[in-house]
Amino acid sequence: MKNYLLLLFFAAVLAACSNSKKTPSGYEFTVLRKGDGVKVDSGKFLVMNLVFKDGKDSVWNDSQKNGFPAVIQNQGAVPEGDAVLEVVKMMTKGDSVSFKIPAKKLFEKTFRQPIPFGVDTTQTFTFNIGLKDVMDREQINKLQQDMVAKQNEKMLKDQQVQLAKDTVIIDAFLKAKNVAASKTKSGLRYIITQAGKGENVKSGQAVKINYSGYLLNGKYFDSSNEEEAKKYNVFNEARKPYAPLEVTVGFQQVIPGWEEAMQLMNKGSKMTVYIPSTLAYGNQKRGEIITENSVLVFDMEMVDINTPKK
């Protein structure tokens, strides 16, 4: 019996090893299910189910849960160090694979952006990808049209549902704090804590704003003020020198909630604004603090307003 169990154990080990592969640059991945084995031609589009999560098992993206597959065109050389694309280019229709990537390499080589503040740089992200279909240009155009229509319908419905939830949460919070706030049709709640002078900001004007951002539970995630950043443990040495944020209103450089909030202020005014997740980052995770559907709070000071010269 003991020998039989040993044979089963070694058979399982050999099976696992046989399903382990490496990309040309040495990234290792495991084939969970083998597809048709037919190499995907250059120019074809890969339609995939994709899930990736961080080292704490927090899911950052799940295409099936979102209802929309991930699509990548198989073309050209893979950018150096992009492990995700290297693995995907080795897949065939029907393949399912799993692999891990250190956070630093993932953000630098695949996402081509700095690691978000608050994300543990030493952790490893896990990817699970299934290549469900391979399409040509005509097929992918039809798929994308269907996806856009479906996405718009779903987005509108989800936003309405989430806004209702956020409104209840914000109003309950303000009531518990015995705070009277003004409200807008979009769902913003705001309090002018210091009156300014002159006209309110208009679209097209360039402004300078000092701000601190936090959640309803009091956890801070950002500040333009160095003293406050240190006080609330969000100081980032690489950000120095700290200074007011410069934004051109109406150019979608900031979240929708900020676009609306700025136009409620005039020079010298201060305001605390409560932004529903639907006017912030929605269901997108932005790090360890700003998770999916987070209501954001900002203390804002309108330092300066300028109208660009034509």
Buried (B, 14 or more C-beta within 10 A) or exposed (E): EEEEEEEEEEEEEEEEEEBEBEBEEEBEBBBEEEBEEEEBEEEBBBBBBBBBBBBEEEEEBBBEEEEBBBBBEBEEEBEEBBBBBBBBBBBBBBBBBBBBBBBEBBBBBBEEEEBBBBBEEEEBBBBBBBBBBBBEEEBBEEBBEEBEEEBEEEEEEBBEEBBEBBBEBBBEBBEEEEEEBEBBEEBBBBBBEEEBEEEBBEEEBBBBBBBBBBBBEEBBBBBBBBEBBEEBEBBEEEBEEBEBBEBBBBEEEBBBBBBBBBBBBBBBBBBBBBBBBBBBBBBBBBBBBBBBBBBBBBBBBBBEBEEEEE
